[in-house]
């Protein structure tokens, strides 16, 4: 007798959900890579070619301000997209957002007006960095109930590999006219939209999942309003937003930070390669630890590592110091990345996950937009990044202590028949 004939219908259904959940992890990773045109790294591929375009006549300062305001306004796309996920499901929301992003990217190639360019960049930020990111993150959270940290770790590793592959492909077309390159990017997003819409599914809860015997019963799920009234929501979202602000500033000026301390330019690129490898290990470790450790403890450890790495960054004297800093920084970054993806379903359930993650994503986007400005102004006023690094290290250490002391939310189960 085969194993399938032994399983009762509920067990068979549960096993089917688990298997297809891993397919959806791949869908989520590809969807996140498709956000590239709306991200700083994606736009960075065409920045110099945009500035050299005689039809647009852009200055570097003007483009920087344009990108800053486009990022801020695009962040508000995070708010409505969560409601769409919870109401209409993953599949339809994913299709609409990806088609919207592809169309906007194509429209961007047809403009010769700086004002229209600003609108299209704002929409790429909104559909890509904001809306599609929320959809991508929500996919894994919606498909996995318990031990979601490990699937999120696998998702983040696949996502990182996808971004690296896209960057390598883009490098091969560095001299292509930006309109032709961006047009190819837009058509690629539209093609992926068709493929992912065919593959993607919305999870239908089984009988076991809707019973009180399973951990994530609907009555125990938090609404976004209830989640925002718990201290852990703000501790988690503000801590990870702080990390987003720090990593955005350091990533943009990392070469300058190292050169200021006497290191050759090549050390920057070597540190990037080392950080990528360490980050993969850190994500897997965070995914496994998340099965056994509560969110507040894991968050606290990651933030203390982040605080230590910032202090280390101010004390670099040798190449070995750079290696040590990169290892600690990548460990912190890998852990915080997995936490950002996995904390929300772990803490608040799946029923209103879209709205909850949408609010958290908006906060990180806003913080990431502000980060480079703070770093640039500190360097200009103080002549060094060190004063800001010390302040940010103290902020990270303080939030680590607060995270450790903040209990995870516990909602009392709703009992059928209560008045």
ABEGO torsion letter per residue (X at the ends): XBAAAABBAAAAAAAAAAAAAAAAAAAAAAAAAAAAAABAAAAAAAAAAAAABAAAGBBAAAAAAAAAAAAAAAAAAAAAAAAAAAAAEAAAAAAAAAAAAAAAAAAAAABABAAAAAAAAAAAAAABAAAAAAAAAAAAAAABABGAAAAAAAAAAAAAAAAAAAAAAAAAAAABBAAAAAAAAAAAAAAAAAAAAAABBBBBBBAAAABAABABBAAABBBAAAAAABAAAAAAAAAAAAAAAAAAAAAAAAAAAAAAAGBBAAAAAAAAAAAAAAAAAAAAAAAAAAAABBAAAAAAAAAAAAAAAAAAAAABABAAAAAAAAAAAAAAAAAAAAAAAAAAAAAAEAAAAAAAAAAAAAAAAAAAAAAAAAAAAAAAAAGBAAAAAAAAAAAAAAAAAAAAABBBBBBBBBBBGBX
